[in-house]
Amino acid sequence: MSSILFVVAIVGVVIVAVVIVAVVVVAVVVVVAVVVVAVVVAAVVVVAVIVVVVITNTAKFRCDND
């Protein structure tokens, strides 16, 4: 009887360990996804600012030359 309880205990510990690992993996994936999204958004904002500055400077340059 004690061997059955031992097996059940081992299975329970393994299940808990698997659940903990799964939660950690999901958390890491979520953090990585958030970082990637933040980097992409930052890159888009930087590109947008550069484009606006270039367009504005080009327009000013053309107006000054006219």
PDB file of N, H, CA, C and O in Angstrom:
ATOM      1  N   MET A   1       0.839  -1.205   0.000  1.00  0.00           N
ATOM      2  CA  MET A   1       0.000   0.000   0.000  1.00  0.00           C
ATOM      3  C   MET A   1       0.871   1.252   0.000  1.00  0.00           C
ATOM      4  O   MET A   1       0.566   2.238  -0.670  1.00  0.00           O
ATOM      5  N   SER A   2       1.952   1.193   0.757  1.00  0.00           N
ATOM      6  H   SER A   2       2.200   0.391   1.301  1.00  0.00           H
ATOM      7  CA  SER A   2       2.802   2.378   0.846  1.00  0.00           C
ATOM      8  C   SER A   2       3.471   2.676  -0.497  1.00  0.00           C
ATOM      9  O   SER A   2       3.756   3.833  -0.805  1.00  0.00           O
ATOM     10  N   SER A   3       3.723   1.630  -1.303  1.00  0.00           N
ATOM     11  H   SER A   3       3.492   0.689  -1.053  1.00  0.00           H
ATOM     12  CA  SER A   3       4.356   1.864  -2.601  1.00  0.00           C
ATOM     13  C   SER A   3       3.404   2.620  -3.529  1.00  0.00           C
ATOM     14  O   SER A   3       3.840   3.447  -4.330  1.00  0.00           O
ATOM     15  N   ILE A   4       2.108   2.335  -3.420  1.00  0.00           N
ATOM     16  H   ILE A   4       1.754   1.663  -2.770  1.00  0.00           H
ATOM     17  CA  ILE A   4       1.117   3.054  -4.233  1.00  0.00           C
ATOM     18  C   ILE A   4       1.103   4.532  -3.846  1.00  0.00           C
ATOM     19  O   ILE A   4       1.087   5.410  -4.708  1.00  0.00           O
ATOM     20  N   LEU A   5       1.110   4.793  -2.542  1.00  0.00           N
ATOM     21  H   LEU A   5       1.123   4.080  -1.842  1.00  0.00           H
ATOM     22  CA  LEU A   5       1.141   6.188  -2.084  1.00  0.00           C
ATOM     23  C   LEU A   5       2.422   6.881  -2.549  1.00  0.00           C
ATOM     24  O   LEU A   5       2.408   8.057  -2.913  1.00  0.00           O
ATOM     25  N   PHE A   6       3.528   6.137  -2.533  1.00  0.00           N
ATOM     26  H   PHE A   6       3.540   5.181  -2.238  1.00  0.00           H
ATOM     27  CA  PHE A   6       4.805   6.695  -2.980  1.00  0.00           C
ATOM     28  C   PHE A   6       4.728   7.092  -4.454  1.00  0.00           C
ATOM     29  O   PHE A   6       5.176   8.171  -4.843  1.00  0.00           O
ATOM     30  N   VAL A   7       4.151   6.200  -5.268  1.00  0.00           N
ATOM     31  H   VAL A   7       3.787   5.324  -4.951  1.00  0.00           H
ATOM     32  CA  VAL A   7       3.997   6.486  -6.706  1.00  0.00           C
ATOM     33  C   VAL A   7       3.089   7.691  -6.905  1.00  0.00           C
ATOM     34  O   VAL A   7       3.379   8.566  -7.720  1.00  0.00           O
ATOM     35  N   VAL A   8       1.983   7.734  -6.156  1.00  0.00           N
ATOM     36  H   VAL A   8       1.747   7.023  -5.494  1.00  0.00           H
ATOM     37  CA  VAL A   8       1.055   8.868  -6.265  1.00  0.00           C
ATOM     38  C   VAL A   8       1.757  10.163  -5.876  1.00  0.00           C
ATOM     39  O   VAL A   8       1.564  11.196  -6.517  1.00  0.00           O
ATOM     40  N   ALA A   9       2.571  10.107  -4.826  1.00  0.00           N
ATOM     41  H   ALA A   9       2.728   9.268  -4.305  1.00  0.00           H
ATOM     42  CA  ALA A   9       3.300  11.297  -4.387  1.00  0.00           C
ATOM     43  C   ALA A   9       4.282  11.753  -5.460  1.00  0.00           C
ATOM     44  O   ALA A   9       4.387  12.946  -5.742  1.00  0.00           O
ATOM     45  N   ILE A  10       4.999  10.807  -6.056  1.00  0.00           N
ATOM     46  H   ILE A  10       4.913   9.838  -5.827  1.00  0.00           H
ATOM     47  CA  ILE A  10       5.965  11.157  -7.111  1.00  0.00           C
ATOM     48  C   ILE A  10       5.235  11.775  -8.303  1.00  0.00           C
ATOM     49  O   ILE A  10       5.669  12.789  -8.848  1.00  0.00           O
ATOM     50  N   VAL A  11       4.123  11.152  -8.700  1.00  0.00           N
ATOM     51  H   VAL A  11       3.771  10.328  -8.256  1.00  0.00           H
ATOM     52  CA  VAL A  11       3.342  11.680  -9.826  1.00  0.00           C
ATOM     53  C   VAL A  11       2.852  13.091  -9.506  1.00  0.00           C
ATOM     54  O   VAL A  11       2.895  13.976 -10.361  1.00  0.00           O
ATOM     55  N   GLY A  12       2.391  13.295  -8.280  1.00  0.00           N
ATOM     56  H   GLY A  12       2.356  12.576  -7.586  1.00  0.00           H
ATOM     57  CA  GLY A  12       1.927  14.631  -7.876  1.00  0.00           C
ATOM     58  C   GLY A  12       3.040  15.659  -7.943  1.00  0.00           C
ATOM     59  O   GLY A  12       2.837  16.770  -8.435  1.00  0.00           O
ATOM     60  N   VAL A  13       4.222  15.291  -7.448  1.00  0.00           N
ATOM     61  H   VAL A  13       4.386  14.389  -7.048  1.00  0.00           H
ATOM     62  CA  VAL A  13       5.367  16.215  -7.496  1.00  0.00           C
ATOM     63  C   VAL A  13       5.738  16.523  -8.939  1.00  0.00           C
ATOM     64  O   VAL A  13       6.026  17.671  -9.277  1.00  0.00           O
ATOM     65  N   VAL A  14       5.732  15.505  -9.790  1.00  0.00           N
ATOM     66  H   VAL A  14       5.498  14.572  -9.517  1.00  0.00           H
ATOM     67  CA  VAL A  14       6.062  15.712 -11.209  1.00  0.00           C
ATOM     68  C   VAL A  14       5.047  16.644 -11.855  1.00  0.00           C
ATOM     69  O   VAL A  14       5.419  17.544 -12.608  1.00  0.00           O
ATOM     70  N   ILE A  15       3.764  16.432 -11.563  1.00  0.00           N
ATOM     71  H   ILE A  15       3.462  15.701 -10.952  1.00  0.00           H
ATOM     72  CA  ILE A  15       2.718  17.293 -12.130  1.00  0.00           C
ATOM     73  C   ILE A  15       2.909  18.734 -11.675  1.00  0.00           C
ATOM     74  O   ILE A  15       2.828  19.660 -12.482  1.00  0.00           O
ATOM     75  N   VAL A  16       3.164  18.925 -10.384  1.00  0.00           N
ATOM     76  H   VAL A  16       3.230  18.173  -9.728  1.00  0.00           H
ATOM     77  CA  VAL A  16       3.385  20.280  -9.863  1.00  0.00           C
ATOM     78  C   VAL A  16       4.602  20.913 -10.531  1.00  0.00           C
ATOM     79  O   VAL A  16       4.568  22.086 -10.903  1.00  0.00           O
ATOM     80  N   ALA A  17       5.677  20.140 -10.685  1.00  0.00           N
ATOM     81  H   ALA A  17       5.705  19.187 -10.383  1.00  0.00           H
ATOM     82  CA  ALA A  17       6.885  20.660 -11.331  1.00  0.00           C
ATOM     83  C   ALA A  17       6.601  21.059 -12.774  1.00  0.00           C
ATOM     84  O   ALA A  17       7.049  22.111 -13.229  1.00  0.00           O
ATOM     85  N   VAL A  18       5.860  20.226 -13.490  1.00  0.00           N
ATOM     86  H   VAL A  18       5.495  19.371 -13.120  1.00  0.00           H
ATOM     87  CA  VAL A  18       5.520  20.528 -14.886  1.00  0.00           C
ATOM     88  C   VAL A  18       4.681  21.797 -14.962  1.00  0.00           C
ATOM     89  O   VAL A  18       4.902  22.637 -15.834  1.00  0.00           O
ATOM     90  N   VAL A  19       3.716  21.940 -14.050  1.00  0.00           N
ATOM     91  H   VAL A  19       3.536  21.258 -13.341  1.00  0.00           H
ATOM     92  CA  VAL A  19       2.874  23.141 -14.039  1.00  0.00           C
ATOM     93  C   VAL A  19       3.722  24.383 -13.767  1.00  0.00           C
ATOM     94  O   VAL A  19       3.546  25.411 -14.420  1.00  0.00           O
ATOM     95  N   ILE A  20       4.644  24.289 -12.802  1.00  0.00           N
ATOM     96  H   ILE A  20       4.787  23.453 -12.272  1.00  0.00           H
ATOM     97  CA  ILE A  20       5.510  25.430 -12.480  1.00  0.00           C
ATOM     98  C   ILE A  20       6.368  25.796 -13.687  1.00  0.00           C
ATOM     99  O   ILE A  20       6.493  26.972 -14.029  1.00  0.00           O
ATOM    100  N   VAL A  21       6.958  24.795 -14.330  1.00  0.00           N
ATOM    101  H   VAL A  21       6.857  23.839 -14.052  1.00  0.00           H
ATOM    102  CA  VAL A  21       7.785  25.053 -15.514  1.00  0.00           C
ATOM    103  C   VAL A  21       6.946  25.687 -16.615  1.00  0.00           C
ATOM    104  O   VAL A  21       7.394  26.621 -17.280  1.00  0.00           O
ATOM    105  N   ALA A  22       5.723  25.181 -16.811  1.00  0.00           N
ATOM    106  H   ALA A  22       5.358  24.423 -16.270  1.00  0.00           H
ATOM    107  CA  ALA A  22       4.850  25.740 -17.842  1.00  0.00           C
ATOM    108  C   ALA A  22       4.531  27.201 -17.548  1.00  0.00           C
ATOM    109  O   ALA A  22       4.553  28.035 -18.454  1.00  0.00           O
ATOM    110  N   VAL A  23       4.236  27.515 -16.291  1.00  0.00           N
ATOM    111  H   VAL A  23       4.218  26.838 -15.556  1.00  0.00           H
ATOM    112  CA  VAL A  23       3.930  28.900 -15.913  1.00  0.00           C
ATOM    113  C   VAL A  23       5.140  29.796 -16.156  1.00  0.00           C
ATOM    114  O   VAL A  23       4.999  30.903 -16.677  1.00  0.00           O
ATOM    115  N   VAL A  24       6.325  29.323 -15.782  1.00  0.00           N
ATOM    116  H   VAL A  24       6.439  28.425 -15.358  1.00  0.00           H
ATOM    117  CA  VAL A  24       7.548  30.113 -15.997  1.00  0.00           C
ATOM    118  C   VAL A  24       7.783  30.332 -17.489  1.00  0.00           C
ATOM    119  O   VAL A  24       8.121  31.438 -17.909  1.00  0.00           O
ATOM    120  N   VAL A  25       7.605  29.286 -18.285  1.00  0.00           N
ATOM    121  H   VAL A  25       7.330  28.387 -17.943  1.00  0.00           H
ATOM    122  CA  VAL A  25       7.804  29.407 -19.734  1.00  0.00           C
ATOM    123  C   VAL A  25       6.821  30.411 -20.318  1.00  0.00           C
ATOM    124  O   VAL A  25       7.208  31.255 -21.126  1.00  0.00           O
ATOM    125  N   VAL A  26       5.556  30.330 -19.921  1.00  0.00           N
ATOM    126  H   VAL A  26       5.242  29.644 -19.265  1.00  0.00           H
ATOM    127  CA  VAL A  26       4.551  31.274 -20.415  1.00  0.00           C
ATOM    128  C   VAL A  26       4.915  32.694 -20.001  1.00  0.00           C
ATOM    129  O   VAL A  26       4.796  33.623 -20.799  1.00  0.00           O
ATOM    130  N   ALA A  27       5.358  32.867 -18.756  1.00  0.00           N
ATOM    131  H   ALA A  27       5.454  32.112 -18.108  1.00  0.00           H
ATOM    132  CA  ALA A  27       5.745  34.197 -18.284  1.00  0.00           C
ATOM    133  C   ALA A  27       6.907  34.742 -19.103  1.00  0.00           C
ATOM    134  O   ALA A  27       6.899  35.910 -19.494  1.00  0.00           O
ATOM    135  N   VAL A  28       7.905  33.906 -19.363  1.00  0.00           N
ATOM    136  H   VAL A  28       7.911  32.958 -19.045  1.00  0.00           H
ATOM    137  CA  VAL A  28       9.057  34.346 -20.162  1.00  0.00           C
ATOM    138  C   VAL A  28       8.616  34.719 -21.570  1.00  0.00           C
ATOM    139  O   VAL A  28       9.052  35.737 -22.108  1.00  0.00           O
ATOM    140  N   VAL A  29       7.757  33.904 -22.169  1.00  0.00           N
ATOM    141  H   VAL A  29       7.403  33.078 -21.733  1.00  0.00           H
ATOM    142  CA  VAL A  29       7.265  34.196 -23.520  1.00  0.00           C
ATOM    143  C   VAL A  29       6.512  35.523 -23.535  1.00  0.00           C
ATOM    144  O   VAL A  29       6.685  36.323 -24.454  1.00  0.00           O
ATOM    145  N   VAL A  30       5.682  35.760 -22.525  1.00  0.00           N
ATOM    146  H   VAL A  30       5.542  35.109 -21.779  1.00  0.00           H
ATOM    147  CA  VAL A  30       4.926  37.016 -22.457  1.00  0.00           C
ATOM    148  C   VAL A  30       5.879  38.197 -22.319  1.00  0.00           C
ATOM    149  O   VAL A  30       5.709  39.211 -22.995  1.00  0.00           O
ATOM    150  N   VAL A  31       6.876  38.076 -21.454  1.00  0.00           N
ATOM    151  H   VAL A  31       7.015  37.252 -20.905  1.00  0.00           H
ATOM    152  CA  VAL A  31       7.846  39.169 -21.272  1.00  0.00           C
ATOM    153  C   VAL A  31       8.596  39.435 -22.569  1.00  0.00           C
ATOM    154  O   VAL A  31       8.769  40.589 -22.959  1.00  0.00           O
ATOM    155  N   VAL A  32       9.041  38.379 -23.240  1.00  0.00           N
ATOM    156  H   VAL A  32       8.900  37.441 -22.923  1.00  0.00           H
ATOM    157  CA  VAL A  32       9.754  38.544 -24.512  1.00  0.00           C
ATOM    158  C   VAL A  32       8.847  39.203 -25.542  1.00  0.00           C
ATOM    159  O   VAL A  32       9.282  40.090 -26.276  1.00  0.00           O
ATOM    160  N   ALA A  33       7.584  38.774 -25.599  1.00  0.00           N
ATOM    161  H   ALA A  33       7.230  38.054 -25.002  1.00  0.00           H
ATOM    162  CA  ALA A  33       6.645  39.369 -26.550  1.00  0.00           C
ATOM    163  C   ALA A  33       6.449  40.854 -26.261  1.00  0.00           C
ATOM    164  O   ALA A  33       6.426  41.666 -27.185  1.00  0.00           O
ATOM    165  N   VAL A  34       6.308  41.212 -24.989  1.00  0.00           N
ATOM    166  H   VAL A  34       6.327  40.551 -24.239  1.00  0.00           H
ATOM    167  CA  VAL A  34       6.130  42.618 -24.621  1.00  0.00           C
ATOM    168  C   VAL A  34       7.360  43.429 -25.010  1.00  0.00           C
ATOM    169  O   VAL A  34       7.234  44.537 -25.532  1.00  0.00           O
ATOM    170  N   VAL A  35       8.544  42.885 -24.761  1.00  0.00           N
ATOM    171  H   VAL A  35       8.646  41.985 -24.337  1.00  0.00           H
ATOM    172  CA  VAL A  35       9.781  43.591 -25.126  1.00  0.00           C
ATOM    173  C   VAL A  35       9.867  43.768 -26.638  1.00  0.00           C
ATOM    174  O   VAL A  35      10.226  44.844 -27.118  1.00  0.00           O
ATOM    175  N   VAL A  36       9.542  42.726 -27.387  1.00  0.00           N
ATOM    176  H   VAL A  36       9.250  41.852 -26.998  1.00  0.00           H
ATOM    177  CA  VAL A  36       9.586  42.812 -28.851  1.00  0.00           C
ATOM    178  C   VAL A  36       8.606  43.866 -29.349  1.00  0.00           C
ATOM    179  O   VAL A  36       8.951  44.681 -30.205  1.00  0.00           O
ATOM    180  N   VAL A  37       7.386  43.855 -28.815  1.00  0.00           N
ATOM    181  H   VAL A  37       7.106  43.193 -28.119  1.00  0.00           H
ATOM    182  CA  VAL A  37       6.386  44.849 -29.222  1.00  0.00           C
ATOM    183  C   VAL A  37       6.871  46.251 -28.878  1.00  0.00           C
ATOM    184  O   VAL A  37       6.723  47.172 -29.680  1.00  0.00           O
ATOM    185  N   ALA A  38       7.451  46.418 -27.688  1.00  0.00           N
ATOM    186  H   ALA A  38       7.572  45.670 -27.036  1.00  0.00           H
ATOM    187  CA  ALA A  38       7.953  47.737 -27.286  1.00  0.00           C
ATOM    188  C   ALA A  38       9.058  48.205 -28.226  1.00  0.00           C
ATOM    189  O   ALA A  38       9.084  49.372 -28.617  1.00  0.00           O
ATOM    190  N   VAL A  39       9.967  47.311 -28.590  1.00  0.00           N
ATOM    191  H   VAL A  39       9.946  46.363 -28.272  1.00  0.00           H
ATOM    192  CA  VAL A  39      11.056  47.675 -29.506  1.00  0.00           C
ATOM    193  C   VAL A  39      10.499  48.045 -30.875  1.00  0.00           C
ATOM    194  O   VAL A  39      10.942  49.020 -31.480  1.00  0.00           O
ATOM    195  N   VAL A  40       9.535  47.277 -31.366  1.00  0.00           N
ATOM    196  H   VAL A  40       9.174  46.485 -30.874  1.00  0.00           H
ATOM    197  CA  VAL A  40       8.934  47.572 -32.671  1.00  0.00           C
ATOM    198  C   VAL A  40       8.228  48.922 -32.637  1.00  0.00           C
ATOM    199  O   VAL A  40       8.383  49.727 -33.555  1.00  0.00           O
ATOM    200  N   VAL A  41       7.455  49.173 -31.582  1.00  0.00           N
ATOM    201  H   VAL A  41       7.329  48.518 -30.836  1.00  0.00           H
ATOM    202  CA  VAL A  41       6.753  50.456 -31.460  1.00  0.00           C
ATOM    203  C   VAL A  41       7.757  51.599 -31.396  1.00  0.00           C
ATOM    204  O   VAL A  41       7.570  52.628 -32.046  1.00  0.00           O
ATOM    205  N   ALA A  42       8.818  51.423 -30.619  1.00  0.00           N
ATOM    206  H   ALA A  42       8.970  50.587 -30.091  1.00  0.00           H
ATOM    207  CA  ALA A  42       9.843  52.465 -30.522  1.00  0.00           C
ATOM    208  C   ALA A  42      10.485  52.712 -31.883  1.00  0.00           C
ATOM    209  O   ALA A  42      10.715  53.860 -32.262  1.00  0.00           O
ATOM    210  N   ALA A  43      10.771  51.656 -32.607  1.00  0.00           N
ATOM    211  H   ALA A  43      10.584  50.723 -32.299  1.00  0.00           H
ATOM    212  CA  ALA A  43      11.373  51.803 -33.934  1.00  0.00           C
ATOM    213  C   ALA A  43      10.431  52.544 -34.879  1.00  0.00           C
ATOM    214  O   ALA A  43      10.865  53.418 -35.630  1.00  0.00           O
ATOM    215  N   VAL A  44       9.149  52.199 -34.846  1.00  0.00           N
ATOM    216  H   VAL A  44       8.797  51.489 -34.236  1.00  0.00           H
ATOM    217  CA  VAL A  44       8.165  52.877 -35.696  1.00  0.00           C
ATOM    218  C   VAL A  44       8.084  54.355 -35.338  1.00  0.00           C
ATOM    219  O   VAL A  44       8.030  55.209 -36.223  1.00  0.00           O
ATOM    220  N   VAL A  45       8.076  54.658 -34.040  1.00  0.00           N
ATOM    221  H   VAL A  45       8.119  53.964 -33.321  1.00  0.00           H
ATOM    222  CA  VAL A  45       8.010  56.060 -33.603  1.00  0.00           C
ATOM    223  C   VAL A  45       9.249  56.813 -34.074  1.00  0.00           C
ATOM    224  O   VAL A  45       9.139  57.929 -34.582  1.00  0.00           O
ATOM    225  N   VAL A  46      10.422  56.213 -33.911  1.00  0.00           N
ATOM    226  H   VAL A  46      10.510  55.306 -33.498  1.00  0.00           H
ATOM    227  CA  VAL A  46      11.662  56.873 -34.348  1.00  0.00           C
ATOM    228  C   VAL A  46      11.633  57.124 -35.848  1.00  0.00           C
ATOM    229  O   VAL A  46      11.977  58.217 -36.298  1.00  0.00           O
ATOM    230  N   VAL A  47      11.228  56.131 -36.622  1.00  0.00           N
ATOM    231  H   VAL A  47      10.948  55.243 -36.256  1.00  0.00           H
ATOM    232  CA  VAL A  47      11.152  56.294 -38.078  1.00  0.00           C
ATOM    233  C   VAL A  47      10.146  57.381 -38.432  1.00  0.00           C
ATOM    234  O   VAL A  47      10.406  58.205 -39.309  1.00  0.00           O
ATOM    235  N   ALA A  48       8.997  57.389 -37.754  1.00  0.00           N
ATOM    236  H   ALA A  48       8.786  56.720 -37.042  1.00  0.00           H
ATOM    237  CA  ALA A  48       7.982  58.410 -38.024  1.00  0.00           C
ATOM    238  C   ALA A  48       8.521  59.803 -37.725  1.00  0.00           C
ATOM    239  O   ALA A  48       8.310  60.732 -38.504  1.00  0.00           O
ATOM    240  N   VAL A  49       9.215  59.951 -36.602  1.00  0.00           N
ATOM    241  H   VAL A  49       9.387  59.196 -35.969  1.00  0.00           H
ATOM    242  CA  VAL A  49       9.790  61.257 -36.243  1.00  0.00           C
ATOM    243  C   VAL A  49      10.820  61.681 -37.281  1.00  0.00           C
ATOM    244  O   VAL A  49      10.841  62.839 -37.696  1.00  0.00           O
ATOM    245  N   ILE A  50      11.669  60.756 -37.700  1.00  0.00           N
ATOM    246  H   ILE A  50      11.651  59.814 -37.362  1.00  0.00           H
ATOM    247  CA  ILE A  50      12.679  61.082 -38.716  1.00  0.00           C
ATOM    248  C   ILE A  50      12.001  61.516 -40.010  1.00  0.00           C
ATOM    249  O   ILE A  50      12.412  62.500 -40.625  1.00  0.00           O
ATOM    250  N   VAL A  51      10.970  60.792 -40.426  1.00  0.00           N
ATOM    251  H   VAL A  51      10.636  59.992 -39.927  1.00  0.00           H
ATOM    252  CA  VAL A  51      10.253  61.137 -41.661  1.00  0.00           C
ATOM    253  C   VAL A  51       9.634  62.521 -41.544  1.00  0.00           C
ATOM    254  O   VAL A  51       9.732  63.326 -42.470  1.00  0.00           O
ATOM    255  N   VAL A  52       8.995  62.805 -40.410  1.00  0.00           N
ATOM    256  H   VAL A  52       8.916  62.151 -39.657  1.00  0.00           H
ATOM    257  CA  VAL A  52       8.366  64.117 -40.217  1.00  0.00           C
ATOM    258  C   VAL A  52       9.419  65.214 -40.249  1.00  0.00           C
ATOM    259  O   VAL A  52       9.215  66.251 -40.881  1.00  0.00           O
ATOM    260  N   VAL A  53      10.540  64.998 -39.575  1.00  0.00           N
ATOM    261  H   VAL A  53      10.706  64.156 -39.061  1.00  0.00           H
ATOM    262  CA  VAL A  53      11.609  66.010 -39.561  1.00  0.00           C
ATOM    263  C   VAL A  53      12.149  66.232 -40.962  1.00  0.00           C
ATOM    264  O   VAL A  53      12.359  67.374 -41.370  1.00  0.00           O
ATOM    265  N   VAL A  54      12.376  65.157 -41.703  1.00  0.00           N
ATOM    266  H   VAL A  54      12.205  64.229 -41.371  1.00  0.00           H
ATOM    267  CA  VAL A  54      12.904  65.286 -43.066  1.00  0.00           C
ATOM    268  C   VAL A  54      11.911  66.026 -43.949  1.00  0.00           C
ATOM    269  O   VAL A  54      12.296  66.922 -44.700  1.00  0.00           O
ATOM    270  N   ILE A  55      10.626  65.656 -43.866  1.00  0.00           N
ATOM    271  H   ILE A  55      10.313  64.928 -43.256  1.00  0.00           H
ATOM    272  CA  ILE A  55       9.604  66.322 -44.683  1.00  0.00           C
ATOM    273  C   ILE A  55       9.514  67.797 -44.310  1.00  0.00           C
ATOM    274  O   ILE A  55       9.443  68.661 -45.184  1.00  0.00           O
ATOM    275  N   THR A  56       9.517  68.080 -43.013  1.00  0.00           N
ATOM    276  H   THR A  56       9.574  67.378 -42.303  1.00  0.00           H
ATOM    277  CA  THR A  56       9.427  69.470 -42.554  1.00  0.00           C
ATOM    278  C   THR A  56      10.631  70.270 -43.041  1.00  0.00           C
ATOM    279  O   THR A  56      10.475  71.380 -43.551  1.00  0.00           O
ATOM    280  N   ASN A  57      11.816  69.718 -42.888  1.00  0.00           N
ATOM    281  H   ASN A  57      11.943  68.817 -42.474  1.00  0.00           H
ATOM    282  CA  ASN A  57      13.023  70.427 -43.331  1.00  0.00           C
ATOM    283  C   ASN A  57      13.028  70.610 -44.843  1.00  0.00           C
ATOM    284  O   ASN A  57      13.447  71.656 -45.338  1.00  0.00           O
ATOM    285  N   THR A  58      12.570  69.607 -45.580  1.00  0.00           N
ATOM    286  H   THR A  58      12.230  68.757 -45.178  1.00  0.00           H
ATOM    287  CA  THR A  58      12.505  69.712 -47.039  1.00  0.00           C
ATOM    288  C   THR A  58      11.524  70.803 -47.440  1.00  0.00           C
ATOM    289  O   THR A  58      11.806  71.602 -48.334  1.00  0.00           O
ATOM    290  N   ALA A  59      10.370  70.836 -46.777  1.00  0.00           N
ATOM    291  H   ALA A  59      10.141  70.188 -46.052  1.00  0.00           H
ATOM    292  CA  ALA A  59       9.371  71.865 -47.086  1.00  0.00           C
ATOM    293  C   ALA A  59       9.923  73.253 -46.772  1.00  0.00           C
ATOM    294  O   ALA A  59       9.750  74.179 -47.565  1.00  0.00           O
ATOM    295  N   LYS A  60      10.583  73.407 -45.631  1.00  0.00           N
ATOM    296  H   LYS A  60      10.724  72.655 -44.987  1.00  0.00           H
ATOM    297  CA  LYS A  60      11.178  74.702 -45.274  1.00  0.00           C
ATOM    298  C   LYS A  60      12.236  75.096 -46.296  1.00  0.00           C
ATOM    299  O   LYS A  60      12.319  76.253 -46.708  1.00  0.00           O
ATOM    300  N   PHE A  61      13.041  74.120 -46.697  1.00  0.00           N
ATOM    301  H   PHE A  61      12.974  73.180 -46.362  1.00  0.00           H
ATOM    302  CA  PHE A  61      14.109  74.392 -47.661  1.00  0.00           C
ATOM    303  C   PHE A  61      13.515  74.876 -48.974  1.00  0.00           C
ATOM    304  O   PHE A  61      14.018  75.826 -49.573  1.00  0.00           O
ATOM    305  N   ARG A  62      12.438  74.224 -49.424  1.00  0.00           N
ATOM    306  H   ARG A  62      12.029  73.452 -48.937  1.00  0.00           H
ATOM    307  CA  ARG A  62      11.795  74.618 -50.681  1.00  0.00           C
ATOM    308  C   ARG A  62      11.176  76.001 -50.560  1.00  0.00           C
ATOM    309  O   ARG A  62      11.272  76.805 -51.487  1.00  0.00           O
ATOM    310  N   CYS A  63      10.541  76.286 -49.426  1.00  0.00           N
ATOM    311  H   CYS A  63      10.462  75.633 -48.673  1.00  0.00           H
ATOM    312  CA  CYS A  63       9.929  77.604 -49.223  1.00  0.00           C
ATOM    313  C   CYS A  63      11.007  78.683 -49.191  1.00  0.00           C
ATOM    314  O   CYS A  63      10.820  79.764 -49.750  1.00  0.00           O
ATOM    315  N   ASP A  64      12.125  78.398 -48.545  1.00  0.00           N
ATOM    316  H   ASP A  64      12.276  77.520 -48.091  1.00  0.00           H
ATOM    317  CA  ASP A  64      13.205  79.378 -48.467  1.00  0.00           C
ATOM    318  C   ASP A  64      13.790  79.643 -49.849  1.00  0.00           C
ATOM    319  O   ASP A  64      14.180  80.769 -50.158  1.00  0.00           O
ATOM    320  N   ASN A  65      13.848  78.620 -50.667  1.00  0.00           N
ATOM    321  H   ASN A  65      13.531  77.706 -50.416  1.00  0.00           H
ATOM    322  CA  ASN A  65      14.434  78.788 -52.001  1.00  0.00           C
ATOM    323  C   ASN A  65      13.482  79.510 -52.943  1.00  0.00           C
ATOM    324  O   ASN A  65      13.922  80.171 -53.884  1.00  0.00           O
ATOM    325  N   ASP A  66      12.200  79.391 -52.701  1.00  0.00           N
ATOM    326  H   ASP A  66      11.842  78.854 -51.937  1.00  0.00           H
ATOM    327  CA  ASP A  66      11.228  80.083 -53.559  1.00  0.00           C
ATOM    328  C   ASP A  66      11.322  81.576 -53.280  1.00  0.00           C
ATOM    329  O   ASP A  66      10.597  82.364 -53.887  1.00  0.00           O
TER     330      ASP A  66
END
